[in-house]
Amino acid sequence: MSKNKLSLMLVIVTGLAMGLISGPSNASENGSIISFNGPAGEAYIGRFIKGIKETAALKGFDIKVFENQFNQAEQDQQVQQVLAAGQLPDVFIWWPSDATAGLGSLRALARTNVPVLKINQLPNDQDREYIFGYAGPDDRLRARNAGYMMREAAARKMAEGGEGFNVLVLSYPHSYGGYGLSINAFKDAIAGSPLTIIGDIGEGFGQANGYKGAAKLIAANRDQGIHFVYGMDDAILTGGLQAFEEAGYVMGEDVIAVGTVCNGDKQLIEEGKQFGTTLQSPLHEGQLAIKMVEEYLDSGELANYINFTPNPAVTLDNLETVALRGYDGKLYGIDELCSGAWGG
């Protein structure tokens, strides 16, 4: 073998070895992300995690997801474990279980000088300085749309000669960041109508807590008359409707229900047990988070500090025709956009 050929082979072999040792994989060619969020076993968050993982892979990011069981102390411990390990990502995605209680962990993340994107809960006066932007739902718009749907349902009831407009609210935990924005927007939307809130409980997330909260409200308010129920989350509302039915109410007749987030049961709307909801796509939320990460790493800032996902109202009238284009350019139907018992 000639010296030239031998030299060429050594160059090729050395180049391949260097690539194997130091070259980035396709999955992490654009950097790495760590996301702190709730559990994949919850329908909405499970679809969100699917959105961030698929879009991260599409965009060439390596991503690691830390799930907590809606427990801020658990999430704080995860943050400490990540920081103690010393292997920091290029970006943190931060979905606090409790934005107020979790402020210390957010500060700790920010002190690493790794940029932090907050998701799902709007920035507040305490945490705004520690994040580079927000991606997620508009709590006010979602609740306002629910209020307008309830006004529409109340107007139909009045036109048919119906009476009774007392409202019960199945809320997020009242310490949760989205609660205050949601309840105030809902109240503004129903202001001036005959609808009157007579009870509001934030038992917790999920169907089981919705059931418990509704049972308590029914027992406390039954004598006044209960005519409408608003669920800040369809998973909570779905459990609540079970409690109403077990208490002898006919949903859609005795009590009219309006929810949000579309993470409950599509069949409830089809059967007339739920008047409507709002289309809040966790898939879009995950896709948007990665889109904002990519934009920030490319330019060092976001064109818009606040970035909302769409949130249209959904009733039986448009249930089968609603579709939205994702941030990946694909068109998705409602069964793919919603979570819970929607086929998504």
N, C-alpha and C positions, 0 to 999 in steps of 0.2 A: 504493500500500500504506500502511495506517495506521501511525502510530508504535507502537501497541500490538502489532500483528502483527509488525512488524519486530523489536521488542524480544524477543518470544516466540521468533522464529526464531533470534535471536542466542544466546539462552539455551540452546536445544536444541542448536544447532551447537557452542557452547562446551562443553556437557556431554558431547556425543559425543566431541569432541576430547580432553577430559580423560580420558574413559574409555579411549580408544585409547592415550593416552600413559602413563597411570599405573595404570589398572585391572588387577587380577590376572587371569590366564587361568584357565579352569576347572581346568587341570591343576595349578596351584600356589596355589589359593585358601587352603589350609591350611598352606602352608609348603614348605620344601625339605629334601631328604635327600641325603646322599652316603653310599654304601655301598662299603666296601672288602672284597673277597672274592676267592675263587679264580676259575678260568676257566669260562666258560659251556660250553665244549666238554666238560667233565667232566659226566657224566650227572646226578649229584646236584645239583651247583652250578647247572647249567643250569635244572633244575626250580625250585631255590630262587630264582634270579633272575627266573624267570617269575612266581613267587608274590609277590615284593616289588614288581615293576613293576605287575602287574595290580591288586594291592591298593592300592598307592600311588595309581594312577589312580582307582580306585573311591572312595578317601577324599579325593581332591583335593590330593594332594601331588605336587610335582615331584621326581623322583628321578634321580640320576646314579650310575652303577655303574662302579667301577674294578676291573678283573680283574687278578689276577697269576697266574703259572703255578706256584703252590705255592712261591713264592720270596719269602722275607721281605725280602731286599735290594731286590727290585723293588717290593714293596709300600711299603717305607720311602721309596723315591724318589717314588712316587705321592703319598704323604702330603706330602712336601716341596713337590712341584709345586702341590698344592691350597693349601697354606698360603702359598706364595709368590704365588699369583694373588690372594689377599686376598678372594676372593668366597666367604664362608663360608655354609654352610647353616644351617638351624634345628636339625638333628640329624645326628650321624654314626652310622652303623652299622658296627661293627668286627668283622670275622672275620679274625683274624690267621693268617698262614701258620704262624708259630711264636710262641706267646704270650710266651715268654721273650725271644727275640731281638727281638721287635717291641715290647717294653715302652717303649723310647725314643720310638717313633712314637706310641704311645698317650698318653704323657705330653704330647707336643707337641700332639696333638689336644685334650687336656683343658685345656691352658693357654690355649686360645682362648676358654674359657668356653662353648663350644658343647657341649651334653650329648652323651654317647656311650653307645650301647647295644651291649653285647657280645653276640655270637651264636655258637652252635655249640660253643664251648669254654667250660666253666664258669669263672666268676671264680676267681682265686686270691689268695693273700695279697698279692702284688705289685701286681696291677692293680685290685683292688676299689675303691680310693679314686678311680679315674679314670673310673668308669662309673656310670650311674644304675640299671642293672639288666641282667638276662640274659634272653634268649629263645632256646630251642633244645632239642635232645635231652638226655635224661638218660643220660649215658654209663654210669653204674652200672646203671641199670635195663635198658638194652639188653644189656649184657654178662651181667648176672645171668640174664635171660631165655634168652640163648644157652646159659649153663651149665646151666640147668634142662632145656632141650631136649636137650642132650648127655647129661645124666643119664638122661632118658627113653629115649633111643636106646640107651644102655649097658644099661639095665635090660631092654629088649627083647632085646638081644643075649645077655645072661646067661640070660634065660628060655628062649631057643632053644638053649642049650648052647654059645654062642660063647665064644671066649677072646681075650685081648689087648685092653688098654685104654690104650695109649700115645697121647698127644695131641701134635700139632704145632700151633703157633700162628702164623698169618700176621697180623702186627700192623700197626698204624699205625707210622710212624717213631717211635722211642722218645722223641724230643724233643717230639713233638706233644702238646698239652695233654690230649687225651682218652685217651692211652695208659695212664697210670698208673691212672686211675680204672677203665678198662675191664678191665685185666688183673687188678687186685685183686678186682673184683667177680666176674669169671669164676672166679677161684681159690676165692673164698668159696663160690660156687654149687656147685662140684664137690667141695668138701671132704667127706671121709667116704665118697666113692664110690671105686670101683676105678680111676677115671680119673687118669692121671698125666701131667703135662706134661713132655716130654723135649726140646723145642726151641721157641724163640721167636725170630722174626726180623722186623724192621721195615724191609724193603727200600725201601718207599715206597708212594705211592698208585697206584691204577689196576691194570688187568689185567697190563700188561707187568711191573710190579714184583712183582705177586703171583706171576707165573710164575717170575721170577728167584729170588725168595725161597724158593718151594717147591722149586725144583730144588736149591738149596743145602741145604735141610733134609733132603730125601730122600737126597742123597748122604751127608750126615753121620750120618743116623740109621737108614738102611735095615736095617742088621744087627741093631739092637735090636728091630725090628718097629714098624711104623706102623699104627695102627688107627683113629684119629680125627683130624680137622683142624678147628680153629676159626679162622674168618676174622673179624677185627674190622670188615670192610667187604666186602660181597659182590662189589664190583668187584675187590678184591684176591683174594678167594677164587676167583672165576671163572677168573682167570689161573692160580691155584694148581692148580685141578682139572685144567686142561689139562696141566700139568707131571706130575701124578700119573698121568694116563691115558697119557701118552707114556712114562712109566717102567714101564708094564705093570700098574698097579693098576686094579681094577674098582671104580668109585665106587659106594657104596651097599652093596657086599659086602665087599671087602677093606678099604676105608676109608670111614668115615661122616663126612660134612661138615656142619657147622653154621655159619651166617653171621649177619650182622646188616646192617641198613640197607635191605635190599631194593633194591639198585641194581645187581644182577647180571643173572641170566637166569632168568626164571620157569620155563622149560622144564627146568632142572636139577632143580627140585623135582618137577615133573610126571613126569619120567622116573626119579625115585628116586635121582639122583646126589647130591642135596643133601637132607638131612633136614629142614632148616627155616631160617628167618631171622626177623628182627624187622621190623615195619612201621614204618619211620621215614620220614615223608613230608616231602620237601624243600618241597613246596607249602605244607604246614602251617607249616613253619619260616619261610618267607618271609611268609606271612600273619600269623603271630604277631608277627614283628618290627615290622610296620607297625602292628598293633593296639597294641603296647606304646609305640611312638612317639606315636601318637594319644593314648593315655591320659596319657602324661607331659606332653605339650604342653597338654593340657586342664587337668590338675590339679597339675602340678609335681612329681609323684611317682607311683610305681607301688604298687598295692595289695599286690603281691607282688614282692620284689626278684628272685627266681628264678622263671622261668616255663617250664615244660616242655611240649613237644609229646608226644602219646600214642605208645606204643611197644609194641603187643601182639605176641605171638609168632605166627608163621605157619608152618604145616606143610601137608602135603597134605590133612589132615583138614578144614581151614577155609579153604583157599586161595581157593575160589570164593565165599565168603560174607562175607569181611571187608569192612567199609565204615566210613568215618569221616566225620563232619560237619566241614566246614571252618570257619574263623573268619569266612568270608563267608556262613555259613548254608546252604551247598549240601552235599549228600551226595555223597561221592566213593567210587567203587569202587577196588579194589586196583590195577588197571591205571593209574588216574590218580594214585594216591598214590605208587606206587613209581617208580623211575627205572631207567635201563639198558634191558635187553631185556624190559620188562614191558608194552609198549604205551603207556607214559606219555611 
